[in-house]
């Protein structure tokens, strides 16, 4: 199973492959080794697409990247990227129809004085650009729809 | 002698003239007052706005009454509704906490006029200290050192003339003000006109009173305040100092007692000045005299007196062993203070961290949310004064203070160490808070060395960012999603990882 998260504008992909007694874990394609289902004693909480983790004495608020799972499960081939928090579109770097590569920055948002980079979760094509530079967006508002290459 | 009041004084306590206390506040201080009431065998009555229905302070009190909609003006600031709740609940006394109506002399008078006991200072003392211009004049008369400044005639011409005499930088301050409202720092003469005009406008708008005063501005000063306690029989004592120099947006973040810079001589001098300040206005009950301390000259100057319990009162409680809120109630009941100044001392070192629902990476912008998971640290010398419990929603309509974490240890180094561990073991998930920020702040070498001033946080931590994401956190997030299907993931979400996990739950979950 693959999970994609955003933290401080960066996209991270975690893959857990079930094995005997646990999983083989990879982050961004780099294999980390085997973990048991409860081997990380880190409290977590979820609400909507927000995931909170308490690890190493610190608190991390991640956004589950929407529709960013690539590979066999992305049956529809469509991926929708939404605003992780209310803000304003600062810059748009792509046009509709443009081919994009995984990790490419599609646009940036300014929210609560932070710059948030919205990146392509996988290779694909911009099917629809739902916002323009200067637009105000609500949390969860659709920003970009991508058509995945590997469908 | 370290005062263990439960052993030494409580057993001789005469019966109080009231049995029910209405708490005209919310959040952690309402919870704190309810606990003091319970320990004294008093019944407590909480009040709440519609936004606070079911909040922790309504659950810990013996009774809770709704007093109106979420807007504070129609609930926590509404004198009539609060007095009505007091009548309905049969309360014999009102404790105002801090903020809201706590320093409103009209409220205190209305409480007394309704035949109830006001748990606070005499309204006349509140009024005398609430007026910054009048308080400055009174302090000068009482021999309490004040900053070079000017109060009285406040036409632009008079202020300009006074400013030239005081020198720059200086502060233009609202005479009726407090909390940094109607306040401007002026660095040179050319900025004065604009500062006077804008401060006057803000003062008029906020306090309905445009009078201004001037004070010399000390850019690297320390905020050191002295806790005073007076009974209604004329006895005044001080409970030593609290250092509160770590602030952001002129609001305190971390407080401690003792201050790392005071020596015995300066401590005694400031304590005496604080008692003189309280006596000058006929004070009674708990109050705090705030001073600015110039670390170069080691001179201290009266800033203002807060005529109520302070947020940071626990650090004083930890080092003196006295329960300040219990003493507020006992003094209001007419009890005499049974100890002398020479009985009191500071035992060990206590530090308090204020846990706020705010984003330190985005200008400390306050926010709301829900405490989906909440686990407080434990251990000897660790105290939590919280206004929330796990599962509670945090309304963004009020002050973003969620809780206070207090660490007490034999010395400052050990207290800092204890606090660092306590902060790292605090689990609060579901809303943005400042716990990581506090950890980084306390780990700064200058904080460890005790070299603090009121501009330190904004100077050193303006660009603070949340910590780098460890791989372990990512794995925990993913494993957490496998462990149990969250109730709030819509089954129809085609992008949910559960779409592919159904019928595939992993062993050991």
Interface residues (C-beta under 8 A of the other chain):
Chain A: X1 X2 X3 X5 X7 X8 X10 X12 X14 X16 X18 X21 X23 X25 X27 X32 X35 X36 X37 X38 X39 X40 X42 X43 X44 X45 X46 X47 X48 X51 X52 X53 X54 X55 X56 X57 X58 X59 X60 X61 X62 X66 X67 X68 X69 X73 X76 X80 X112 X113 X114
Chain B: X359 X361 X362 X363 X365 X370 X372 X373 X375 X423 X424 X425 X427 X428 X429 X430 X432 X433 X435 X436 X439 X465 X466 X467 X469 X470 X471 X472 X473 X474 X475 X476 X477 X478 X479 X480 X481 X482 X483 X486 X488 X489 X494 X495 X497 X499 X500 X501 X506 X507 X508 X509
